[in-house]
Amino acid sequence: MKKILLTSFAVFVLLLVSLSVAFAQNTAQSAPDVIKSSTGLSFAPSQDDTFLGQNHSYSVTFRGNGETIVSVRVKLGNSTDTPLKELNLRVPKVQASGIYVFQIFKARQCIRYERAEYDPEIRSYPSPVCAEYQEPDYYNDFYYNAKYKKADYEYKNDTLTIKLPSPIDVGKSGAIFIYFRAVGYAKKDFWGAYNYTFETLQAEEMINSLHIGLSTDSDLYMKGVKGEVNYRFNDVSPTVMKLGVGGGETGIANSAFDSYISQIGSGQVYKSTSNLMPLESYKVEGAYAKSRGALYGKEIFIGIISFLAVTALIVIAIVVIFKMLRKSRTDVKKEENLDLKEKPVTTSSNGKMFVVITLTGFIVSLLMAVYTVLVLIFVVVISRSVDYSYQGLISIVLVIISIMIYLLLILTPGILIGVKKGVGWGLGAVVSIVLWLIFWIATIFLCFFLFGNSAAIFNIIQPLGRVAY
């Protein structure tokens, strides 16, 4: 009985070991690192989703003379059954000039090294030797030690036909770089600003993802920018002209150009979209100018007209109220049968006091607005010049002082007028100041609405802070 049990246990263990070995062999054969082809040769699987279409990235720089510099990086795959030798792109609505086109060649990556044997003669291991390479992934935005080869092209009407120096094989991917200038994307308006409408290139196949970075020259202002960025794409035409000359079949390397190519798609204003159908394009609209006054000229003009209109309405209201007071004087005189010499003095006095408290409210509220602007400039100055550990204490002191000043400006005129002319006129002065403050607050919100965001207003204060600093 014991022998039967031991024999059964031994058979069971052997079966478990056999199943484990078979499972391990099956797992090794199904590993995705290497795939066996029908010819017996091994190759690494492609990481490129070539069937998804192209990926486009743009860096667009607007210049002060209305010219636009465009840098484009196109990543594409060959999902056809023949090598891809040329690419057709359409440039809508503008005439491109100074065109340069380069095909980008990324280095292969080693995915498996040969096993190194210890060499007793050198008492060390020899340098590793790559046993298997992986085809470069051009859909990856990282570019390092890439090479560039200038491509021939034909630009006729609105179609740019690019002849690739090295055809892209079936199922493989590639990338090209396009540089050109154009006049027509931006047009100057009445205020001196340039209104631009940038439209992307149109491809004959689907564009899976599209990224656009918009920038200007360093001395220009751009609408819609919430903060300063470090992306400044200067004119790289001298480097472009030298690039691609020589280098044999794969072109030449340029580390500075690697960095430039990798940053394409970044800018002061960033836009993106996806899933564009063949011959579809994407438009981006905006404005830039040499000064904020020109950039927001229309909004400033509307703001001034609105301010003058509100001021005119206030003046008209004062005149109407003054006439009503004069009319009430005549009615009171008839009802109470008062002396004609005393009543005009009282009515005239009331009208003058109404004008006085109205002007008092305007002047005091204007002083409060000016003080608020000075406080904002002071905050910008201390944020740049005072150590961070002291900024909190300074801010608390500034808030306390500001509250005291605001209360002093609001209450003092009311108290002084109330003591001399009566409590009613004193309260009227306080109400006048509050109403004028509401007017200024409404004006500020109107400016925010016209300028599009609060950062546009704050950007006007920042240069003042730098001057003060």
C-alpha positions as CSV (number, residue, x, y, z in Angstrom):
1,M,0.0,0.0,0.0
2,K,2.8,2.3,0.9
3,K,4.6,1.6,-2.4
4,I,1.4,2.5,-4.3
5,L,1.1,5.8,-2.4
6,L,4.7,6.7,-3.0
7,T,4.5,5.8,-6.7
8,S,1.3,7.9,-7.1
9,F,2.9,10.9,-5.3
10,A,6.1,10.7,-7.5
11,V,4.0,10.6,-10.7
12,F,2.0,13.6,-9.4
13,V,5.2,15.6,-8.7
14,L,6.6,14.7,-12.2
15,L,3.3,15.9,-13.8
16,L,3.6,19.3,-11.9
17,V,7.2,19.8,-13.0
18,S,6.3,19.0,-16.6
19,L,3.4,21.4,-16.6
20,S,5.6,24.2,-15.1
21,V,8.3,23.7,-17.7
22,A,5.8,23.7,-20.5
23,F,4.2,26.9,-19.2
24,A,7.5,28.6,-18.8
25,Q,8.5,27.7,-22.4
26,N,5.1,29.0,-23.7
27,T,5.5,32.3,-21.8
28,A,9.0,32.8,-23.2
29,Q,7.8,32.2,-26.7
30,S,4.9,34.6,-26.4
31,A,7.0,37.4,-24.9
32,P,6.5,40.7,-26.9
33,D,10.2,41.6,-27.0
34,V,11.0,39.6,-30.1
35,I,8.7,38.2,-32.8
36,K,9.7,35.4,-35.1
37,S,8.8,36.0,-38.8
38,S,8.0,33.4,-41.3
39,T,11.5,33.6,-42.7
40,G,13.0,32.6,-39.3
41,L,14.5,36.1,-38.7
42,S,13.7,38.0,-35.5
43,F,12.8,41.6,-35.3
44,A,11.5,44.0,-32.6
45,P,7.9,45.0,-32.8
46,S,7.1,48.5,-34.1
47,Q,6.0,51.0,-31.5
48,D,4.5,53.3,-34.0
49,D,0.7,53.4,-34.6
50,T,1.1,54.3,-38.2
51,F,-2.5,53.7,-39.0
52,L,-3.6,56.6,-36.7
53,G,-2.4,59.3,-39.2
54,Q,0.0,62.2,-38.8
55,N,1.0,64.3,-35.8
56,H,1.7,68.0,-36.5
57,S,3.4,70.5,-34.2
58,Y,3.8,74.2,-34.9
59,S,5.9,77.0,-33.5
60,V,4.6,80.3,-34.9
61,T,6.5,83.6,-34.4
62,F,4.8,86.9,-35.3
63,R,7.1,89.8,-36.1
64,G,6.7,93.5,-35.8
65,N,6.6,94.0,-39.6
66,G,3.6,91.7,-40.0
67,E,5.7,88.8,-41.2
68,T,5.2,85.3,-39.7
69,I,7.9,82.6,-39.2
70,V,6.5,79.1,-39.1
71,S,8.3,75.9,-37.9
72,V,6.5,72.6,-38.4
73,R,7.4,69.1,-37.2
74,V,5.4,66.4,-39.0
75,K,5.4,62.8,-37.7
76,L,4.0,60.3,-40.1
77,G,3.8,56.6,-40.7
78,N,3.5,54.5,-43.8
79,S,0.4,52.4,-43.6
80,T,0.4,51.6,-47.4
81,D,1.8,48.6,-49.2
82,T,4.6,50.6,-50.9
83,P,7.5,52.7,-49.6
84,L,6.5,56.4,-49.0
85,K,8.6,58.6,-51.2
86,E,6.9,62.0,-51.1
87,L,4.5,64.0,-49.1
88,N,1.9,66.6,-50.2
89,L,0.8,69.5,-47.9
90,R,-1.3,72.5,-48.7
91,V,-0.5,76.0,-47.4
92,P,-3.9,77.8,-47.3
93,K,-4.5,81.5,-47.9
94,V,-0.9,82.7,-47.8
95,Q,2.2,82.5,-50.1
96,A,5.1,80.9,-48.3
97,S,8.7,81.9,-49.0
98,G,12.1,81.0,-47.7
99,I,11.1,77.4,-47.5
100,Y,13.5,74.8,-46.0
101,V,12.5,71.1,-45.6
102,F,14.6,68.4,-43.8
103,Q,14.0,64.8,-43.1
104,I,14.8,63.8,-39.5
105,F,16.7,60.5,-38.8
106,K,16.7,59.2,-35.3
107,A,19.2,56.7,-34.1
108,R,18.2,53.1,-33.5
109,Q,17.9,51.9,-29.9
110,C,19.5,48.7,-28.6
111,I,17.0,46.5,-26.9
112,R,19.2,43.4,-26.2
113,Y,22.9,43.0,-25.7
114,E,25.1,40.0,-26.2
115,R,26.1,38.2,-23.0
116,A,29.6,39.4,-22.1
117,E,32.2,36.9,-21.0
118,Y,34.9,37.7,-18.5
119,D,38.3,38.2,-20.3
120,P,41.1,36.9,-18.0
121,E,43.7,38.7,-20.1
122,I,42.3,42.2,-19.5
123,R,40.8,41.1,-16.1
124,S,37.6,42.7,-17.0
125,Y,34.4,42.5,-19.1
126,P,34.6,43.7,-22.7
127,S,32.4,46.6,-23.9
128,P,28.8,45.4,-24.5
129,V,27.9,44.5,-28.0
130,C,24.3,45.1,-29.2
131,A,22.6,41.9,-30.4
132,E,19.3,43.4,-31.4
133,Y,18.1,47.0,-32.3
134,Q,14.7,48.5,-32.2
135,E,13.5,50.8,-35.0
136,P,13.3,54.4,-33.9
137,D,10.0,55.7,-32.7
138,Y,9.4,59.0,-34.5
139,Y,6.1,59.5,-32.7
140,N,8.1,60.2,-29.6
141,D,8.8,63.9,-29.1
142,F,12.3,63.3,-27.6
143,Y,15.1,64.0,-30.1
144,Y,18.7,63.3,-29.3
145,N,21.6,62.8,-31.6
146,A,19.3,63.0,-34.6
147,K,20.5,63.7,-38.1
148,Y,19.0,66.0,-40.7
149,K,19.0,65.7,-44.5
150,K,17.8,68.5,-46.7
151,A,14.8,67.4,-48.8
152,D,13.9,68.6,-52.3
153,Y,10.5,70.1,-52.7
154,E,8.2,71.7,-55.3
155,Y,5.9,74.6,-54.3
156,K,3.2,75.2,-56.9
157,N,0.0,77.2,-56.3
158,D,-0.8,76.2,-52.7
159,T,0.6,72.7,-52.7
160,L,4.0,71.8,-51.2
161,T,5.3,68.5,-52.6
162,I,8.2,67.1,-50.5
163,K,10.5,64.4,-51.9
164,L,11.9,62.4,-49.1
165,P,15.6,61.7,-49.3
166,S,15.1,58.3,-47.7
167,P,11.7,56.6,-48.4
168,I,9.8,55.4,-45.4
169,D,9.3,51.6,-45.5
170,V,5.9,49.9,-45.1
171,G,4.8,49.9,-41.5
172,K,7.6,52.2,-40.4
173,S,7.4,55.9,-39.3
174,G,9.4,59.0,-40.1
175,A,9.5,62.7,-39.4
176,I,10.2,65.9,-41.3
177,F,10.9,69.5,-40.4
178,I,9.5,72.5,-42.4
179,Y,10.5,76.1,-42.1
180,F,9.0,79.0,-44.0
181,R,8.0,82.7,-43.9
182,A,4.8,84.2,-44.9
183,V,3.0,87.5,-45.1
184,G,-0.8,87.5,-44.8
185,Y,-1.5,85.7,-41.5
186,A,-1.5,89.1,-39.7
187,K,-3.2,92.4,-40.8
188,K,-2.8,95.8,-39.2
189,D,-5.9,97.5,-37.8
190,F,-6.8,101.2,-37.2
191,W,-5.2,101.2,-33.7
192,G,-1.8,99.9,-34.9
193,A,-2.2,96.3,-33.7
194,Y,-1.9,93.2,-35.9
195,N,-4.9,90.8,-36.0
196,Y,-3.8,87.4,-37.0
197,T,-5.6,84.3,-38.3
198,F,-3.2,81.4,-38.5
199,E,-4.4,78.4,-40.4
200,T,-2.5,75.1,-40.3
201,L,-1.3,73.0,-43.2
202,Q,-3.7,70.6,-44.8
203,A,-2.6,67.0,-45.3
204,E,-4.0,64.3,-47.6
205,E,-4.5,61.9,-44.7
206,M,-5.9,62.1,-41.2
207,I,-4.1,64.2,-38.5
208,N,-4.3,62.4,-35.2
209,S,-3.0,65.3,-33.0
210,L,-2.1,68.9,-33.7
211,H,-0.3,71.3,-31.4
212,I,0.4,75.0,-32.0
213,G,2.6,77.4,-30.0
214,L,2.2,81.1,-30.8
215,S,4.8,83.7,-29.8
216,T,6.0,87.1,-30.8
217,D,9.3,89.0,-30.9
218,S,10.6,89.9,-27.5
219,D,9.5,93.6,-27.8
220,L,5.9,92.9,-28.7
221,Y,2.8,92.3,-26.6
222,M,0.3,89.5,-27.4
223,K,-3.4,89.4,-26.5
224,G,-4.6,86.5,-24.4
225,V,-1.2,85.8,-22.6
226,K,-1.7,85.3,-18.9
227,G,2.0,85.3,-18.0
228,E,5.5,85.4,-19.4
229,V,7.1,82.2,-20.6
230,N,10.7,81.4,-21.5
231,Y,9.9,80.1,-25.0
232,R,11.4,82.6,-27.5
233,F,11.9,81.2,-30.9
234,N,14.4,83.5,-32.6
235,D,15.1,83.4,-36.3
236,V,17.0,80.2,-37.0
237,S,17.3,80.7,-40.7
238,P,21.2,81.0,-40.6
239,T,21.4,77.6,-38.9
240,V,18.7,76.2,-41.2
241,M,20.7,77.3,-44.3
242,K,23.9,75.6,-43.1
243,L,22.1,72.4,-42.0
244,G,21.8,69.4,-44.3
245,V,24.8,70.2,-46.4
246,G,26.9,67.0,-46.6
247,G,26.6,64.2,-44.1
248,G,26.2,61.4,-46.6
249,E,23.0,59.4,-46.9
250,T,21.7,60.2,-43.3
251,G,22.6,63.9,-43.1
252,I,24.4,65.7,-40.3
253,A,23.9,66.1,-36.6
254,N,23.3,69.3,-34.8
255,S,22.7,69.4,-31.0
256,A,21.4,72.9,-31.0
257,F,18.9,72.0,-33.6
258,D,17.9,68.9,-31.6
259,S,16.8,71.2,-28.8
260,Y,14.9,73.5,-31.2
261,I,13.1,70.6,-32.9
262,S,12.0,69.2,-29.5
263,Q,10.5,72.5,-28.4
264,I,8.3,72.9,-31.5
265,G,4.7,73.2,-30.3
266,S,5.5,75.5,-27.3
267,G,4.8,79.2,-27.1
268,Q,3.2,82.1,-25.3
269,V,-0.2,80.9,-26.5
270,Y,-0.9,77.2,-26.7
271,K,-3.6,75.6,-28.8
272,S,-4.3,71.9,-29.7
273,T,-6.8,69.8,-31.4
274,S,-7.1,66.2,-32.7
275,N,-8.7,63.9,-35.3
276,L,-8.6,66.2,-38.3
277,M,-9.9,64.6,-41.4
278,P,-8.0,64.8,-44.7
279,L,-7.6,68.3,-46.1
280,E,-9.0,69.8,-42.9
281,S,-7.2,72.7,-41.1
282,Y,-7.3,74.4,-37.8
283,K,-7.5,78.2,-37.3
284,V,-6.2,80.3,-34.4
285,E,-7.2,84.0,-34.1
286,G,-5.7,86.7,-31.9
287,A,-3.8,90.0,-31.9
288,Y,-0.4,91.5,-31.1
289,A,1.1,94.9,-31.1
290,K,4.2,97.0,-30.1
291,S,2.4,98.5,-27.1
292,R,-0.5,97.6,-24.9
293,G,-2.2,100.9,-25.9
294,A,-2.3,99.7,-29.5
295,L,-3.2,96.1,-28.6
296,Y,-6.2,97.2,-26.5
297,G,-7.0,100.4,-28.5
298,K,-10.5,99.4,-29.2
299,E,-11.3,98.4,-25.7
300,I,-9.7,101.6,-24.3
301,F,-11.7,103.7,-26.7
302,I,-15.0,101.9,-25.6
303,G,-14.0,102.4,-22.0
304,I,-13.4,106.1,-22.4
305,I,-16.7,106.6,-24.3
306,S,-18.5,104.7,-21.5
307,F,-16.8,106.8,-18.8
308,L,-17.8,110.0,-20.6
309,A,-21.3,108.8,-21.1
310,V,-21.7,107.9,-17.4
311,T,-20.2,111.3,-16.4
312,A,-22.6,113.1,-18.7
313,L,-25.5,111.2,-17.2
314,I,-24.4,112.2,-13.7
315,V,-24.1,115.9,-14.7
316,I,-27.5,115.8,-16.3
317,A,-29.0,114.2,-13.1
318,I,-27.4,117.0,-11.0
319,V,-28.9,119.7,-13.3
320,V,-32.3,118.1,-13.2
321,I,-32.2,117.8,-9.4
322,F,-31.1,121.4,-9.1
323,K,-34.1,122.5,-11.2
324,M,-36.4,120.4,-9.1
325,L,-35.1,122.2,-6.0
326,R,-35.7,125.6,-7.5
327,K,-39.2,124.6,-8.5
328,S,-39.9,123.3,-4.9
329,R,-38.7,126.7,-3.6
330,T,-41.5,128.5,-5.5
331,D,-44.1,126.0,-4.3
332,V,-43.0,126.4,-0.7
333,K,-43.1,130.2,-0.9
334,K,-46.7,130.2,-2.1
335,E,-47.9,127.8,0.5
336,E,-46.2,129.3,3.5
337,N,-46.4,132.9,2.3
338,L,-42.7,133.6,3.2
339,D,-40.7,136.6,2.4
340,L,-39.4,136.5,-1.2
341,K,-35.9,137.8,-0.2
342,E,-35.2,134.9,2.2
343,K,-36.3,131.9,0.2
344,P,-34.0,132.1,-2.8
345,V,-31.0,132.2,-0.4
346,T,-32.2,128.9,1.3
347,T,-33.0,127.2,-2.0
348,S,-29.7,128.3,-3.6
349,S,-27.9,127.1,-0.6
350,N,-29.5,123.6,-0.9
351,G,-28.6,123.4,-4.5
352,K,-25.0,124.4,-3.8
353,M,-24.7,121.9,-1.0
354,F,-25.9,119.1,-3.3
355,V,-23.2,120.0,-5.8
356,V,-20.6,120.2,-3.0
357,I,-21.4,116.7,-1.7
358,T,-21.5,115.3,-5.2
359,L,-18.1,116.7,-6.0
360,T,-16.8,115.6,-2.6
361,G,-17.8,112.1,-3.3
362,F,-16.2,112.1,-6.7
363,I,-12.9,113.6,-5.4
364,V,-12.6,111.3,-2.3
365,S,-13.5,108.2,-4.3
366,L,-10.9,109.2,-7.0
367,L,-8.3,109.5,-4.2
368,M,-9.2,106.1,-2.9
369,A,-8.8,104.6,-6.5
370,V,-5.4,106.3,-6.9
371,Y,-4.4,105.0,-3.5
372,T,-5.4,101.5,-4.5
373,V,-3.3,101.6,-7.6
374,L,-0.3,102.8,-5.6
375,V,-0.8,99.9,-3.2
376,L,-0.8,97.5,-6.1
377,I,2.4,99.0,-7.4
378,F,3.9,98.8,-3.9
379,V,2.9,95.1,-3.7
380,V,4.7,94.4,-7.0
381,V,7.8,96.2,-5.8
382,I,8.1,94.4,-2.5
383,S,7.4,91.0,-4.2
384,R,10.6,91.7,-6.3
385,S,12.8,93.4,-3.7
386,V,11.9,92.1,-0.2
387,D,12.8,88.6,1.1
388,Y,9.9,86.2,1.1
389,S,10.0,85.7,4.8
390,Y,9.1,89.4,5.4
391,Q,6.5,89.7,2.7
392,G,3.7,88.3,4.9
393,L,4.3,90.8,7.8
394,I,4.4,93.7,5.3
395,S,1.2,92.5,3.7
396,I,-0.6,92.4,7.1
397,V,0.6,95.9,8.0
398,L,-0.4,97.2,4.6
399,V,-3.9,95.8,5.0
400,I,-4.4,97.4,8.4
401,I,-3.1,100.7,7.2
402,S,-5.3,100.5,4.1
403,I,-8.5,99.8,6.1
404,M,-7.7,102.8,8.4
405,I,-7.1,105.1,5.4
406,Y,-10.3,103.9,3.6
407,L,-12.4,104.5,6.8
408,L,-10.8,107.9,7.2
409,L,-11.5,109.0,3.6
410,I,-15.1,107.8,3.8
411,L,-16.1,109.2,7.3
412,T,-14.1,112.4,7.6
413,P,-15.9,114.4,4.9
414,G,-19.3,113.3,6.3
415,I,-18.4,114.3,9.8
416,L,-17.0,117.7,8.8
417,I,-20.0,118.6,6.6
418,G,-22.4,117.2,9.2
419,V,-20.9,119.5,11.9
420,K,-21.2,122.6,9.7
421,K,-24.4,122.0,7.7
422,G,-26.3,119.3,9.6
423,V,-26.5,115.6,10.0
424,G,-28.5,115.2,6.8
425,W,-25.9,116.7,4.6
426,G,-23.2,114.7,6.4
427,L,-24.9,111.5,5.7
428,G,-25.5,112.7,2.1
429,A,-21.7,113.1,1.7
430,V,-21.0,109.6,2.9
431,V,-23.7,108.2,0.6
432,S,-22.2,110.2,-2.3
433,I,-18.7,108.7,-1.6
434,V,-20.2,105.2,-1.5
435,L,-22.1,105.7,-4.7
436,W,-19.0,106.9,-6.5
437,L,-17.1,103.9,-5.2
438,I,-19.7,101.7,-6.7
439,F,-19.3,103.5,-9.9
440,W,-15.5,102.9,-9.9
441,I,-16.0,99.3,-9.0
442,A,-18.4,98.9,-11.9
443,T,-15.9,100.6,-14.2
444,I,-13.2,98.2,-13.1
445,F,-15.4,95.2,-13.8
446,L,-16.2,96.7,-17.2
447,C,-12.5,96.9,-17.9
448,F,-12.1,93.3,-17.0
449,F,-14.9,92.4,-19.4
450,L,-13.4,94.5,-22.2
451,F,-9.9,93.3,-21.7
452,G,-10.9,89.6,-21.5
453,N,-9.2,88.8,-18.2
454,S,-7.8,90.4,-15.1
455,A,-4.2,89.5,-16.1
456,A,-4.4,92.1,-18.9
457,I,-5.0,94.8,-16.3
458,F,-2.3,93.5,-14.0
459,N,0.2,93.4,-16.8
460,I,-0.2,97.2,-17.1
461,I,0.8,97.6,-13.5
462,Q,3.8,95.3,-13.6
463,P,6.0,97.7,-15.7
464,L,5.2,100.5,-13.3
465,G,6.5,98.2,-10.5
466,R,9.7,97.5,-12.4
467,V,10.2,101.3,-12.9
468,A,9.6,102.0,-9.3
469,Y,12.0,99.2,-8.3
